[in-house]
Amino acid sequence: MDKQIFQVPAGVSSVKTMSGCLRIQFDTQQNLTGEQLALIFSWMDQVGHLTFAINQIDVTDLTDLPPIQKTSKKTRSQQLREKLWCVWNEKHSDKFDEFQDYYDHTLDLLIEHYEKQRH
């Protein structure tokens, strides 16, 4: 079991509601080491506990944490569609008026890519 804990001074800089979730963005002015960055990147797409306080967190604050419950019962295609929606919403909504247009375009590119792999 991974017992590593990452702790750094940070502030909440943005809160955004999204489809089925909430995005909380934290910013730090701390210069992070390569080891710290590697740890953060290794946790991408993982579910864990987030503890945030204005004051220093004491070890006793971290006792009796509830178990992490993975609630996603989505199929792989539903997960992919959700990720594509996030990309469209964040980067491509100005190029495609409707998500369905972006979705169809992206799947056409994906299908074309794998068709080329067959030949």
N, C-alpha and C positions, 0 to 999 in steps of 0.2 A: 504494500500500500504506500502511495506517495505521501510523505509527511512534509514535503517542502512547502514553506510559506514565503510568499513574496511580500515585503513591506516597504513602502516608499511614501514620502510626503506627497500628497496630491490633493487636488480640488475637483469638485464636480463642475464641469464646464458646460455640459449640455444634457438635457433630458428630452427624449423623443419617443412618442408612442408609435408603435409599428403594428403590423398585422400579427396579432396574437402574442406580442411581447412588448417589452419596454427597453429602450436603449439608453443606458446611462454612460456618459463619456467622462472619463477622468483625465486630467492633464497633470503632468509633473514637470518641474523645472530641474529636477535631479538628473545629473548625468549618470546614465546606467552603464554598467560594465557589460562586456560581451556575454559573460556568464548569466547575468540577470536577463538580458534580452533573449538569450537562448531558452531560458526557463519559461519566459512569457510566451514565446513562439511555440514552445512544445505543448503549451496548454490550449492552443487554438482549437476551437470547436469542442472543448471539454466542458462538462458541467462541474461546478464547484461552489464553494461558499465565498461570498464577498462580504467583508466586514469593513465598515467605514465609520470613522468617528472624527470629530474635530480635535479631540485630545488623544494622547498616546493610548494605544490599546494595551491592556494588561492581559496576561495569559489567562487569568480567571474569567475574562470576558469571552473567551473562546471555548468554554466548557459547555457540555450538554447541547451541542449543535444538533439540530434535527437531521435525520438522514436525508440525503439527496434523493429525490424521487424523479426519475426520468419519466416525464409525462407524454413524450412524443410517441404516439401510436400511428404516425403518418407512414405511408408507404414511401419507398425510395423515390417514386415519381412525384409524389406530393412534396417531399423534401426538396427535390430539384426545382420544382415549380416555385416554391417559396424562395429559394436562393436566387432564382432568376428574377423574381419580382423585386427583391431587394436591390439587385444590380440595376434593373430598369429604373426603379424609383430614385436611386442615388446618382445614376450616371447617364441614363439614356431617355428619361421621360421627355426631354426637350426634342429628341429626334423621332420618337414614336409617341403619338398622341395617346394610344391605348396600349395597355400591357399586352393584350392578346396579339397585337401586331408584332411587338417585340418578341414575344414567346414564339410565334410562328416563324419569324425570321431566324431566330437563334436555333430552333430545332432544324430548320432547313439547312443551316450551315453545318450543324452537327451531323445530320444524315449524309450530307455531301462529303464531309470529311471521312466518314466511315465507308462510304461507297468507294472512295478513292483507295482506301486501305485494302479493299478486296481485289483490286486489279494490279 
